[in-house]
Amino acid sequence: MIDSPAPASDRLQTLRTRLAPLKEDPGSVMEALYVAQELFGYVSPESIEVIAEELGYPEAHVFGVVTFYTMFYTEPQARSIVRVCRDLSCHIAGAPGIAAAIEARAGIRNGQSTADGKLKLELVSCLGQCDRQPALLVGLDVHGPVDEAGAVRLVDQILGAE
């Protein structure tokens, strides 16, 4: 999420500008949603309207894509979302211990955010990083293989960041 966000109207204009190159690509809704989420920290109702208008889709279609995929949010989120893969290869390689270490260090459980809004923990299905297991995704950055100590260091970096 943006630490000191520009006014929503400025971010909507930035969204329009960044969507311009996507207008010719019929499969660009996902990319547009990532842009909106980057600008707002979530996919706001206003950004859904802009995406639909700019890309020529009904708002219901754009909203359907947002709500189908778990990586998009329709409400404000913590600044950093730490996703821990819990599928088989990561599980065998130590993901449960990593998740427990993150929970203990941050004082939260799966699906919760820290009180200061800096970190949210999500246990997720496959991140597509089986060759780097156990893997974490922090924002859009993949970390792996990672151990419990490495996960705690990442949490400390996030929580220490202003």
Chimera marker file (.cmm) of the C-alpha trace (Angstrom):
<marker_set name="trace">
<marker id="1" x="0.000" y="0.000" z="0.000" r="1" g="1" b="0" radius="0.5"/>
<marker id="2" x="1.130" y="3.584" z="-0.591" r="1" g="1" b="0" radius="0.5"/>
<marker id="3" x="2.616" y="5.197" z="2.550" r="1" g="1" b="0" radius="0.5"/>
<marker id="4" x="1.640" y="8.797" z="1.772" r="1" g="1" b="0" radius="0.5"/>
<marker id="5" x="-0.853" y="8.447" z="-1.031" r="1" g="1" b="0" radius="0.5"/>
<marker id="6" x="-1.632" y="11.121" z="-3.534" r="1" g="1" b="0" radius="0.5"/>
<marker id="7" x="-5.274" y="12.209" z="-3.578" r="1" g="1" b="0" radius="0.5"/>
<marker id="8" x="-7.577" y="9.576" z="-5.049" r="1" g="1" b="0" radius="0.5"/>
<marker id="9" x="-8.329" y="11.784" z="-8.053" r="1" g="1" b="0" radius="0.5"/>
<marker id="10" x="-4.604" y="11.967" z="-8.873" r="1" g="1" b="0" radius="0.5"/>
<marker id="11" x="-4.251" y="8.209" z="-8.540" r="1" g="1" b="0" radius="0.5"/>
<marker id="12" x="-7.265" y="7.651" z="-10.791" r="1" g="1" b="0" radius="0.5"/>
<marker id="13" x="-5.682" y="9.903" z="-13.409" r="1" g="1" b="0" radius="0.5"/>
<marker id="14" x="-2.407" y="7.974" z="-13.064" r="1" g="1" b="0" radius="0.5"/>
<marker id="15" x="-4.404" y="4.761" z="-13.503" r="1" g="1" b="0" radius="0.5"/>
<marker id="16" x="-5.965" y="6.111" z="-16.713" r="1" g="1" b="0" radius="0.5"/>
<marker id="17" x="-2.513" y="7.048" z="-18.017" r="1" g="1" b="0" radius="0.5"/>
<marker id="18" x="-1.033" y="3.647" z="-17.206" r="1" g="1" b="0" radius="0.5"/>
<marker id="19" x="-3.984" y="1.848" z="-18.799" r="1" g="1" b="0" radius="0.5"/>
<marker id="20" x="-3.563" y="3.612" z="-22.147" r="1" g="1" b="0" radius="0.5"/>
<marker id="21" x="-1.057" y="1.064" z="-23.550" r="1" g="1" b="0" radius="0.5"/>
<marker id="22" x="-3.334" y="-1.807" z="-22.464" r="1" g="1" b="0" radius="0.5"/>
<marker id="23" x="-6.381" y="-0.720" z="-24.469" r="1" g="1" b="0" radius="0.5"/>
<marker id="24" x="-5.388" y="-2.761" z="-27.515" r="1" g="1" b="0" radius="0.5"/>
<marker id="25" x="-4.810" y="-5.977" z="-25.545" r="1" g="1" b="0" radius="0.5"/>
<marker id="26" x="-8.028" y="-7.938" z="-24.983" r="1" g="1" b="0" radius="0.5"/>
<marker id="27" x="-6.469" y="-9.908" z="-22.120" r="1" g="1" b="0" radius="0.5"/>
<marker id="28" x="-5.263" y="-6.915" z="-20.157" r="1" g="1" b="0" radius="0.5"/>
<marker id="29" x="-7.781" y="-6.863" z="-17.308" r="1" g="1" b="0" radius="0.5"/>
<marker id="30" x="-5.441" y="-8.725" z="-14.942" r="1" g="1" b="0" radius="0.5"/>
<marker id="31" x="-2.563" y="-6.359" z="-15.640" r="1" g="1" b="0" radius="0.5"/>
<marker id="32" x="-4.880" y="-3.375" z="-15.179" r="1" g="1" b="0" radius="0.5"/>
<marker id="33" x="-6.009" y="-4.727" z="-11.815" r="1" g="1" b="0" radius="0.5"/>
<marker id="34" x="-2.401" y="-5.113" z="-10.669" r="1" g="1" b="0" radius="0.5"/>
<marker id="35" x="-1.792" y="-1.481" z="-11.633" r="1" g="1" b="0" radius="0.5"/>
<marker id="36" x="-4.854" y="-0.354" z="-9.666" r="1" g="1" b="0" radius="0.5"/>
<marker id="37" x="-3.866" y="-2.388" z="-6.634" r="1" g="1" b="0" radius="0.5"/>
<marker id="38" x="-0.348" y="-0.960" z="-6.772" r="1" g="1" b="0" radius="0.5"/>
<marker id="39" x="-1.732" y="2.591" z="-6.810" r="1" g="1" b="0" radius="0.5"/>
<marker id="40" x="-4.453" y="2.191" z="-4.177" r="1" g="1" b="0" radius="0.5"/>
<marker id="41" x="-3.289" y="-0.759" z="-2.080" r="1" g="1" b="0" radius="0.5"/>
<marker id="42" x="-6.467" y="-2.546" z="-3.166" r="1" g="1" b="0" radius="0.5"/>
<marker id="43" x="-8.854" y="-2.474" z="-6.129" r="1" g="1" b="0" radius="0.5"/>
<marker id="44" x="-11.209" y="0.348" z="-5.235" r="1" g="1" b="0" radius="0.5"/>
<marker id="45" x="-14.729" y="0.644" z="-6.670" r="1" g="1" b="0" radius="0.5"/>
<marker id="46" x="-13.597" y="3.773" z="-8.512" r="1" g="1" b="0" radius="0.5"/>
<marker id="47" x="-10.682" y="1.932" z="-10.090" r="1" g="1" b="0" radius="0.5"/>
<marker id="48" x="-13.047" y="-0.820" z="-11.265" r="1" g="1" b="0" radius="0.5"/>
<marker id="49" x="-15.131" y="1.867" z="-12.994" r="1" g="1" b="0" radius="0.5"/>
<marker id="50" x="-12.043" y="3.366" z="-14.652" r="1" g="1" b="0" radius="0.5"/>
<marker id="51" x="-10.708" y="-0.017" z="-15.801" r="1" g="1" b="0" radius="0.5"/>
<marker id="52" x="-14.090" y="-0.974" z="-17.251" r="1" g="1" b="0" radius="0.5"/>
<marker id="53" x="-14.417" y="2.363" z="-19.029" r="1" g="1" b="0" radius="0.5"/>
<marker id="54" x="-10.860" y="2.491" z="-20.361" r="1" g="1" b="0" radius="0.5"/>
<marker id="55" x="-10.676" y="-1.142" z="-21.509" r="1" g="1" b="0" radius="0.5"/>
<marker id="56" x="-14.249" y="-1.374" z="-22.775" r="1" g="1" b="0" radius="0.5"/>
<marker id="57" x="-15.575" y="-4.042" z="-20.406" r="1" g="1" b="0" radius="0.5"/>
<marker id="58" x="-18.730" y="-4.044" z="-18.292" r="1" g="1" b="0" radius="0.5"/>
<marker id="59" x="-18.002" y="-3.218" z="-14.644" r="1" g="1" b="0" radius="0.5"/>
<marker id="60" x="-19.501" y="-6.594" z="-13.690" r="1" g="1" b="0" radius="0.5"/>
<marker id="61" x="-16.827" y="-8.365" z="-15.744" r="1" g="1" b="0" radius="0.5"/>
<marker id="62" x="-13.987" y="-6.446" z="-14.081" r="1" g="1" b="0" radius="0.5"/>
<marker id="63" x="-15.514" y="-6.998" z="-10.627" r="1" g="1" b="0" radius="0.5"/>
<marker id="64" x="-15.877" y="-10.705" z="-11.418" r="1" g="1" b="0" radius="0.5"/>
<marker id="65" x="-12.165" y="-10.970" z="-12.197" r="1" g="1" b="0" radius="0.5"/>
<marker id="66" x="-11.271" y="-9.086" z="-8.992" r="1" g="1" b="0" radius="0.5"/>
<marker id="67" x="-13.369" y="-11.353" z="-6.812" r="1" g="1" b="0" radius="0.5"/>
<marker id="68" x="-12.332" y="-14.581" z="-8.546" r="1" g="1" b="0" radius="0.5"/>
<marker id="69" x="-8.602" y="-14.240" z="-7.854" r="1" g="1" b="0" radius="0.5"/>
<marker id="70" x="-7.335" y="-14.276" z="-4.277" r="1" g="1" b="0" radius="0.5"/>
<marker id="71" x="-4.434" y="-11.937" z="-5.060" r="1" g="1" b="0" radius="0.5"/>
<marker id="72" x="-6.782" y="-8.976" z="-5.532" r="1" g="1" b="0" radius="0.5"/>
<marker id="73" x="-8.398" y="-7.153" z="-2.640" r="1" g="1" b="0" radius="0.5"/>
<marker id="74" x="-11.541" y="-5.025" z="-2.563" r="1" g="1" b="0" radius="0.5"/>
<marker id="75" x="-10.685" y="-3.440" z="0.792" r="1" g="1" b="0" radius="0.5"/>
<marker id="76" x="-7.528" y="-1.693" z="2.027" r="1" g="1" b="0" radius="0.5"/>
<marker id="77" x="-4.767" y="-4.083" z="3.126" r="1" g="1" b="0" radius="0.5"/>
<marker id="78" x="-1.559" y="-3.968" z="5.138" r="1" g="1" b="0" radius="0.5"/>
<marker id="79" x="1.392" y="-2.351" z="3.386" r="1" g="1" b="0" radius="0.5"/>
<marker id="80" x="3.177" y="-5.720" z="3.057" r="1" g="1" b="0" radius="0.5"/>
<marker id="81" x="1.447" y="-9.044" z="2.545" r="1" g="1" b="0" radius="0.5"/>
<marker id="82" x="3.553" y="-12.102" z="3.334" r="1" g="1" b="0" radius="0.5"/>
<marker id="83" x="2.220" y="-15.200" z="1.617" r="1" g="1" b="0" radius="0.5"/>
<marker id="84" x="3.536" y="-18.569" z="2.780" r="1" g="1" b="0" radius="0.5"/>
<marker id="85" x="3.070" y="-21.471" z="0.379" r="1" g="1" b="0" radius="0.5"/>
<marker id="86" x="1.440" y="-24.417" z="2.128" r="1" g="1" b="0" radius="0.5"/>
<marker id="87" x="1.252" y="-26.906" z="-0.734" r="1" g="1" b="0" radius="0.5"/>
<marker id="88" x="2.916" y="-30.312" z="-0.526" r="1" g="1" b="0" radius="0.5"/>
<marker id="89" x="6.526" y="-29.584" z="-1.483" r="1" g="1" b="0" radius="0.5"/>
<marker id="90" x="6.721" y="-26.434" z="0.659" r="1" g="1" b="0" radius="0.5"/>
<marker id="91" x="4.904" y="-28.189" z="3.514" r="1" g="1" b="0" radius="0.5"/>
<marker id="92" x="7.414" y="-31.049" z="3.494" r="1" g="1" b="0" radius="0.5"/>
<marker id="93" x="10.287" y="-28.546" z="3.290" r="1" g="1" b="0" radius="0.5"/>
<marker id="94" x="9.179" y="-26.720" z="6.441" r="1" g="1" b="0" radius="0.5"/>
<marker id="95" x="6.408" y="-24.246" z="5.612" r="1" g="1" b="0" radius="0.5"/>
<marker id="96" x="4.408" y="-24.980" z="8.800" r="1" g="1" b="0" radius="0.5"/>
<marker id="97" x="7.394" y="-24.006" z="10.966" r="1" g="1" b="0" radius="0.5"/>
<marker id="98" x="7.984" y="-20.903" z="8.870" r="1" g="1" b="0" radius="0.5"/>
<marker id="99" x="4.348" y="-19.846" z="9.237" r="1" g="1" b="0" radius="0.5"/>
<marker id="100" x="4.518" y="-20.446" z="12.995" r="1" g="1" b="0" radius="0.5"/>
<marker id="101" x="7.719" y="-18.382" z="13.258" r="1" g="1" b="0" radius="0.5"/>
<marker id="102" x="6.096" y="-15.495" z="11.372" r="1" g="1" b="0" radius="0.5"/>
<marker id="103" x="2.977" y="-15.704" z="13.531" r="1" g="1" b="0" radius="0.5"/>
<marker id="104" x="5.057" y="-15.663" z="16.706" r="1" g="1" b="0" radius="0.5"/>
<marker id="105" x="7.276" y="-12.772" z="15.602" r="1" g="1" b="0" radius="0.5"/>
<marker id="106" x="4.464" y="-10.586" z="14.223" r="1" g="1" b="0" radius="0.5"/>
<marker id="107" x="1.889" y="-11.538" z="16.864" r="1" g="1" b="0" radius="0.5"/>
<marker id="108" x="-0.747" y="-12.425" z="14.263" r="1" g="1" b="0" radius="0.5"/>
<marker id="109" x="-2.383" y="-15.497" z="12.772" r="1" g="1" b="0" radius="0.5"/>
<marker id="110" x="-3.211" y="-16.449" z="9.193" r="1" g="1" b="0" radius="0.5"/>
<marker id="111" x="-5.398" y="-13.792" z="7.568" r="1" g="1" b="0" radius="0.5"/>
<marker id="112" x="-4.618" y="-11.141" z="10.168" r="1" g="1" b="0" radius="0.5"/>
<marker id="113" x="-2.699" y="-7.881" z="9.943" r="1" g="1" b="0" radius="0.5"/>
<marker id="114" x="-0.505" y="-6.248" z="12.547" r="1" g="1" b="0" radius="0.5"/>
<marker id="115" x="-2.151" y="-3.402" z="14.468" r="1" g="1" b="0" radius="0.5"/>
<marker id="116" x="0.094" y="-0.852" z="12.739" r="1" g="1" b="0" radius="0.5"/>
<marker id="117" x="-0.976" y="-2.094" z="9.293" r="1" g="1" b="0" radius="0.5"/>
<marker id="118" x="2.558" y="-2.956" z="8.215" r="1" g="1" b="0" radius="0.5"/>
<marker id="119" x="2.164" y="-6.712" z="7.677" r="1" g="1" b="0" radius="0.5"/>
<marker id="120" x="-0.521" y="-9.245" z="6.833" r="1" g="1" b="0" radius="0.5"/>
<marker id="121" x="0.067" y="-13.013" z="6.829" r="1" g="1" b="0" radius="0.5"/>
<marker id="122" x="-1.633" y="-15.309" z="4.335" r="1" g="1" b="0" radius="0.5"/>
<marker id="123" x="-1.147" y="-19.057" z="4.031" r="1" g="1" b="0" radius="0.5"/>
<marker id="124" x="-1.777" y="-19.786" z="0.361" r="1" g="1" b="0" radius="0.5"/>
<marker id="125" x="-1.840" y="-22.591" z="-2.137" r="1" g="1" b="0" radius="0.5"/>
<marker id="126" x="0.949" y="-23.031" z="-4.617" r="1" g="1" b="0" radius="0.5"/>
<marker id="127" x="3.084" y="-20.013" z="-5.482" r="1" g="1" b="0" radius="0.5"/>
<marker id="128" x="4.535" y="-21.860" z="-8.461" r="1" g="1" b="0" radius="0.5"/>
<marker id="129" x="7.991" y="-21.869" z="-6.879" r="1" g="1" b="0" radius="0.5"/>
<marker id="130" x="8.423" y="-25.571" z="-6.106" r="1" g="1" b="0" radius="0.5"/>
<marker id="131" x="12.054" y="-25.378" z="-7.216" r="1" g="1" b="0" radius="0.5"/>
<marker id="132" x="12.646" y="-22.782" z="-4.474" r="1" g="1" b="0" radius="0.5"/>
<marker id="133" x="10.701" y="-24.438" z="-1.664" r="1" g="1" b="0" radius="0.5"/>
<marker id="134" x="9.839" y="-23.507" z="0.929" r="1" g="1" b="0" radius="0.5"/>
<marker id="135" x="8.817" y="-20.228" z="-0.665" r="1" g="1" b="0" radius="0.5"/>
<marker id="136" x="7.350" y="-16.932" z="0.480" r="1" g="1" b="0" radius="0.5"/>
<marker id="137" x="5.910" y="-14.104" z="-1.525" r="1" g="1" b="0" radius="0.5"/>
<marker id="138" x="6.275" y="-10.617" z="-0.053" r="1" g="1" b="0" radius="0.5"/>
<marker id="139" x="4.296" y="-8.293" z="-2.244" r="1" g="1" b="0" radius="0.5"/>
<marker id="140" x="5.414" y="-9.489" z="-5.671" r="1" g="1" b="0" radius="0.5"/>
<marker id="141" x="8.915" y="-10.567" z="-4.544" r="1" g="1" b="0" radius="0.5"/>
<marker id="142" x="9.592" y="-14.305" z="-4.245" r="1" g="1" b="0" radius="0.5"/>
<marker id="143" x="11.851" y="-15.518" z="-1.435" r="1" g="1" b="0" radius="0.5"/>
<marker id="144" x="13.051" y="-19.064" z="-1.383" r="1" g="1" b="0" radius="0.5"/>
<marker id="145" x="14.271" y="-21.338" z="-0.293" r="1" g="1" b="0" radius="0.5"/>
<marker id="146" x="13.778" y="-19.710" z="3.081" r="1" g="1" b="0" radius="0.5"/>
<marker id="147" x="14.084" y="-21.089" z="6.589" r="1" g="1" b="0" radius="0.5"/>
<marker id="148" x="12.463" y="-19.945" z="9.839" r="1" g="1" b="0" radius="0.5"/>
<marker id="149" x="15.313" y="-17.553" z="10.672" r="1" g="1" b="0" radius="0.5"/>
<marker id="150" x="15.170" y="-16.028" z="7.191" r="1" g="1" b="0" radius="0.5"/>
<marker id="151" x="11.417" y="-15.564" z="7.465" r="1" g="1" b="0" radius="0.5"/>
<marker id="152" x="11.821" y="-13.837" z="10.823" r="1" g="1" b="0" radius="0.5"/>
<marker id="153" x="14.463" y="-11.510" z="9.306" r="1" g="1" b="0" radius="0.5"/>
<marker id="154" x="12.007" y="-10.573" z="6.557" r="1" g="1" b="0" radius="0.5"/>
<marker id="155" x="9.319" y="-9.861" z="9.150" r="1" g="1" b="0" radius="0.5"/>
<marker id="156" x="11.757" y="-7.737" z="11.153" r="1" g="1" b="0" radius="0.5"/>
<marker id="157" x="12.623" y="-5.741" z="8.019" r="1" g="1" b="0" radius="0.5"/>
<marker id="158" x="8.953" y="-5.155" z="7.275" r="1" g="1" b="0" radius="0.5"/>
<marker id="159" x="8.014" y="-4.229" z="10.829" r="1" g="1" b="0" radius="0.5"/>
<marker id="160" x="11.049" y="-1.979" z="11.188" r="1" g="1" b="0" radius="0.5"/>
<marker id="161" x="10.279" y="-0.127" z="7.967" r="1" g="1" b="0" radius="0.5"/>
<marker id="162" x="8.642" y="3.251" z="8.304" r="1" g="1" b="0" radius="0.5"/>
<link id1="1" id2="2" r="1" g="1" b="0" radius="0.2"/>
<link id1="2" id2="3" r="1" g="1" b="0" radius="0.2"/>
<link id1="3" id2="4" r="1" g="1" b="0" radius="0.2"/>
<link id1="4" id2="5" r="1" g="1" b="0" radius="0.2"/>
<link id1="5" id2="6" r="1" g="1" b="0" radius="0.2"/>
<link id1="6" id2="7" r="1" g="1" b="0" radius="0.2"/>
<link id1="7" id2="8" r="1" g="1" b="0" radius="0.2"/>
<link id1="8" id2="9" r="1" g="1" b="0" radius="0.2"/>
<link id1="9" id2="10" r="1" g="1" b="0" radius="0.2"/>
<link id1="10" id2="11" r="1" g="1" b="0" radius="0.2"/>
<link id1="11" id2="12" r="1" g="1" b="0" radius="0.2"/>
<link id1="12" id2="13" r="1" g="1" b="0" radius="0.2"/>
<link id1="13" id2="14" r="1" g="1" b="0" radius="0.2"/>
<link id1="14" id2="15" r="1" g="1" b="0" radius="0.2"/>
<link id1="15" id2="16" r="1" g="1" b="0" radius="0.2"/>
<link id1="16" id2="17" r="1" g="1" b="0" radius="0.2"/>
<link id1="17" id2="18" r="1" g="1" b="0" radius="0.2"/>
<link id1="18" id2="19" r="1" g="1" b="0" radius="0.2"/>
<link id1="19" id2="20" r="1" g="1" b="0" radius="0.2"/>
<link id1="20" id2="21" r="1" g="1" b="0" radius="0.2"/>
<link id1="21" id2="22" r="1" g="1" b="0" radius="0.2"/>
<link id1="22" id2="23" r="1" g="1" b="0" radius="0.2"/>
<link id1="23" id2="24" r="1" g="1" b="0" radius="0.2"/>
<link id1="24" id2="25" r="1" g="1" b="0" radius="0.2"/>
<link id1="25" id2="26" r="1" g="1" b="0" radius="0.2"/>
<link id1="26" id2="27" r="1" g="1" b="0" radius="0.2"/>
<link id1="27" id2="28" r="1" g="1" b="0" radius="0.2"/>
<link id1="28" id2="29" r="1" g="1" b="0" radius="0.2"/>
<link id1="29" id2="30" r="1" g="1" b="0" radius="0.2"/>
<link id1="30" id2="31" r="1" g="1" b="0" radius="0.2"/>
<link id1="31" id2="32" r="1" g="1" b="0" radius="0.2"/>
<link id1="32" id2="33" r="1" g="1" b="0" radius="0.2"/>
<link id1="33" id2="34" r="1" g="1" b="0" radius="0.2"/>
<link id1="34" id2="35" r="1" g="1" b="0" radius="0.2"/>
<link id1="35" id2="36" r="1" g="1" b="0" radius="0.2"/>
<link id1="36" id2="37" r="1" g="1" b="0" radius="0.2"/>
<link id1="37" id2="38" r="1" g="1" b="0" radius="0.2"/>
<link id1="38" id2="39" r="1" g="1" b="0" radius="0.2"/>
<link id1="39" id2="40" r="1" g="1" b="0" radius="0.2"/>
<link id1="40" id2="41" r="1" g="1" b="0" radius="0.2"/>
<link id1="41" id2="42" r="1" g="1" b="0" radius="0.2"/>
<link id1="42" id2="43" r="1" g="1" b="0" radius="0.2"/>
<link id1="43" id2="44" r="1" g="1" b="0" radius="0.2"/>
<link id1="44" id2="45" r="1" g="1" b="0" radius="0.2"/>
<link id1="45" id2="46" r="1" g="1" b="0" radius="0.2"/>
<link id1="46" id2="47" r="1" g="1" b="0" radius="0.2"/>
<link id1="47" id2="48" r="1" g="1" b="0" radius="0.2"/>
<link id1="48" id2="49" r="1" g="1" b="0" radius="0.2"/>
<link id1="49" id2="50" r="1" g="1" b="0" radius="0.2"/>
<link id1="50" id2="51" r="1" g="1" b="0" radius="0.2"/>
<link id1="51" id2="52" r="1" g="1" b="0" radius="0.2"/>
<link id1="52" id2="53" r="1" g="1" b="0" radius="0.2"/>
<link id1="53" id2="54" r="1" g="1" b="0" radius="0.2"/>
<link id1="54" id2="55" r="1" g="1" b="0" radius="0.2"/>
<link id1="55" id2="56" r="1" g="1" b="0" radius="0.2"/>
<link id1="56" id2="57" r="1" g="1" b="0" radius="0.2"/>
<link id1="57" id2="58" r="1" g="1" b="0" radius="0.2"/>
<link id1="58" id2="59" r="1" g="1" b="0" radius="0.2"/>
<link id1="59" id2="60" r="1" g="1" b="0" radius="0.2"/>
<link id1="60" id2="61" r="1" g="1" b="0" radius="0.2"/>
<link id1="61" id2="62" r="1" g="1" b="0" radius="0.2"/>
<link id1="62" id2="63" r="1" g="1" b="0" radius="0.2"/>
<link id1="63" id2="64" r="1" g="1" b="0" radius="0.2"/>
<link id1="64" id2="65" r="1" g="1" b="0" radius="0.2"/>
<link id1="65" id2="66" r="1" g="1" b="0" radius="0.2"/>
<link id1="66" id2="67" r="1" g="1" b="0" radius="0.2"/>
<link id1="67" id2="68" r="1" g="1" b="0" radius="0.2"/>
<link id1="68" id2="69" r="1" g="1" b="0" radius="0.2"/>
<link id1="69" id2="70" r="1" g="1" b="0" radius="0.2"/>
<link id1="70" id2="71" r="1" g="1" b="0" radius="0.2"/>
<link id1="71" id2="72" r="1" g="1" b="0" radius="0.2"/>
<link id1="72" id2="73" r="1" g="1" b="0" radius="0.2"/>
<link id1="73" id2="74" r="1" g="1" b="0" radius="0.2"/>
<link id1="74" id2="75" r="1" g="1" b="0" radius="0.2"/>
<link id1="75" id2="76" r="1" g="1" b="0" radius="0.2"/>
<link id1="76" id2="77" r="1" g="1" b="0" radius="0.2"/>
<link id1="77" id2="78" r="1" g="1" b="0" radius="0.2"/>
<link id1="78" id2="79" r="1" g="1" b="0" radius="0.2"/>
<link id1="79" id2="80" r="1" g="1" b="0" radius="0.2"/>
<link id1="80" id2="81" r="1" g="1" b="0" radius="0.2"/>
<link id1="81" id2="82" r="1" g="1" b="0" radius="0.2"/>
<link id1="82" id2="83" r="1" g="1" b="0" radius="0.2"/>
<link id1="83" id2="84" r="1" g="1" b="0" radius="0.2"/>
<link id1="84" id2="85" r="1" g="1" b="0" radius="0.2"/>
<link id1="85" id2="86" r="1" g="1" b="0" radius="0.2"/>
<link id1="86" id2="87" r="1" g="1" b="0" radius="0.2"/>
<link id1="87" id2="88" r="1" g="1" b="0" radius="0.2"/>
<link id1="88" id2="89" r="1" g="1" b="0" radius="0.2"/>
<link id1="89" id2="90" r="1" g="1" b="0" radius="0.2"/>
<link id1="90" id2="91" r="1" g="1" b="0" radius="0.2"/>
<link id1="91" id2="92" r="1" g="1" b="0" radius="0.2"/>
<link id1="92" id2="93" r="1" g="1" b="0" radius="0.2"/>
<link id1="93" id2="94" r="1" g="1" b="0" radius="0.2"/>
<link id1="94" id2="95" r="1" g="1" b="0" radius="0.2"/>
<link id1="95" id2="96" r="1" g="1" b="0" radius="0.2"/>
<link id1="96" id2="97" r="1" g="1" b="0" radius="0.2"/>
<link id1="97" id2="98" r="1" g="1" b="0" radius="0.2"/>
<link id1="98" id2="99" r="1" g="1" b="0" radius="0.2"/>
<link id1="99" id2="100" r="1" g="1" b="0" radius="0.2"/>
<link id1="100" id2="101" r="1" g="1" b="0" radius="0.2"/>
<link id1="101" id2="102" r="1" g="1" b="0" radius="0.2"/>
<link id1="102" id2="103" r="1" g="1" b="0" radius="0.2"/>
<link id1="103" id2="104" r="1" g="1" b="0" radius="0.2"/>
<link id1="104" id2="105" r="1" g="1" b="0" radius="0.2"/>
<link id1="105" id2="106" r="1" g="1" b="0" radius="0.2"/>
<link id1="106" id2="107" r="1" g="1" b="0" radius="0.2"/>
<link id1="107" id2="108" r="1" g="1" b="0" radius="0.2"/>
<link id1="108" id2="109" r="1" g="1" b="0" radius="0.2"/>
<link id1="109" id2="110" r="1" g="1" b="0" radius="0.2"/>
<link id1="110" id2="111" r="1" g="1" b="0" radius="0.2"/>
<link id1="111" id2="112" r="1" g="1" b="0" radius="0.2"/>
<link id1="112" id2="113" r="1" g="1" b="0" radius="0.2"/>
<link id1="113" id2="114" r="1" g="1" b="0" radius="0.2"/>
<link id1="114" id2="115" r="1" g="1" b="0" radius="0.2"/>
<link id1="115" id2="116" r="1" g="1" b="0" radius="0.2"/>
<link id1="116" id2="117" r="1" g="1" b="0" radius="0.2"/>
<link id1="117" id2="118" r="1" g="1" b="0" radius="0.2"/>
<link id1="118" id2="119" r="1" g="1" b="0" radius="0.2"/>
<link id1="119" id2="120" r="1" g="1" b="0" radius="0.2"/>
<link id1="120" id2="121" r="1" g="1" b="0" radius="0.2"/>
<link id1="121" id2="122" r="1" g="1" b="0" radius="0.2"/>
<link id1="122" id2="123" r="1" g="1" b="0" radius="0.2"/>
<link id1="123" id2="124" r="1" g="1" b="0" radius="0.2"/>
<link id1="124" id2="125" r="1" g="1" b="0" radius="0.2"/>
<link id1="125" id2="126" r="1" g="1" b="0" radius="0.2"/>
<link id1="126" id2="127" r="1" g="1" b="0" radius="0.2"/>
<link id1="127" id2="128" r="1" g="1" b="0" radius="0.2"/>
<link id1="128" id2="129" r="1" g="1" b="0" radius="0.2"/>
<link id1="129" id2="130" r="1" g="1" b="0" radius="0.2"/>
<link id1="130" id2="131" r="1" g="1" b="0" radius="0.2"/>
<link id1="131" id2="132" r="1" g="1" b="0" radius="0.2"/>
<link id1="132" id2="133" r="1" g="1" b="0" radius="0.2"/>
<link id1="133" id2="134" r="1" g="1" b="0" radius="0.2"/>
<link id1="134" id2="135" r="1" g="1" b="0" radius="0.2"/>
<link id1="135" id2="136" r="1" g="1" b="0" radius="0.2"/>
<link id1="136" id2="137" r="1" g="1" b="0" radius="0.2"/>
<link id1="137" id2="138" r="1" g="1" b="0" radius="0.2"/>
<link id1="138" id2="139" r="1" g="1" b="0" radius="0.2"/>
<link id1="139" id2="140" r="1" g="1" b="0" radius="0.2"/>
<link id1="140" id2="141" r="1" g="1" b="0" radius="0.2"/>
<link id1="141" id2="142" r="1" g="1" b="0" radius="0.2"/>
<link id1="142" id2="143" r="1" g="1" b="0" radius="0.2"/>
<link id1="143" id2="144" r="1" g="1" b="0" radius="0.2"/>
<link id1="144" id2="145" r="1" g="1" b="0" radius="0.2"/>
<link id1="145" id2="146" r="1" g="1" b="0" radius="0.2"/>
<link id1="146" id2="147" r="1" g="1" b="0" radius="0.2"/>
<link id1="147" id2="148" r="1" g="1" b="0" radius="0.2"/>
<link id1="148" id2="149" r="1" g="1" b="0" radius="0.2"/>
<link id1="149" id2="150" r="1" g="1" b="0" radius="0.2"/>
<link id1="150" id2="151" r="1" g="1" b="0" radius="0.2"/>
<link id1="151" id2="152" r="1" g="1" b="0" radius="0.2"/>
<link id1="152" id2="153" r="1" g="1" b="0" radius="0.2"/>
<link id1="153" id2="154" r="1" g="1" b="0" radius="0.2"/>
<link id1="154" id2="155" r="1" g="1" b="0" radius="0.2"/>
<link id1="155" id2="156" r="1" g="1" b="0" radius="0.2"/>
<link id1="156" id2="157" r="1" g="1" b="0" radius="0.2"/>
<link id1="157" id2="158" r="1" g="1" b="0" radius="0.2"/>
<link id1="158" id2="159" r="1" g="1" b="0" radius="0.2"/>
<link id1="159" id2="160" r="1" g="1" b="0" radius="0.2"/>
<link id1="160" id2="161" r="1" g="1" b="0" radius="0.2"/>
<link id1="161" id2="162" r="1" g="1" b="0" radius="0.2"/>
</marker_set>
